[in-house]
Amino acid sequence: MVSCNSDRKFLTFLQEELELTRRDIAIALRKRELENGPLPMLLWQYGLVDIQQLERIFDWLEQQA
């Protein structure tokens, strides 16, 4: 499910900076496989992050680009 270094860095960010559990991340990853949606939006859609955390995710992703 996690294929490249940037994916691992993103998951580390979610765990260390946003304090998401591995369980929360696993739920979102399963939903991504089923729905083929962007992980940040799935995290928000399923209530795993709030709007401020979603903004932090987008800021982090922008800095990585």
Secondary structure, 3 states (H helix, E strand, C coil): CCCCHHHHHHHHHHHHCCCCCHHHHHHHHHHHHHHCCCHHHHHHHCCCCCHHHHHHHHHHHHHHC
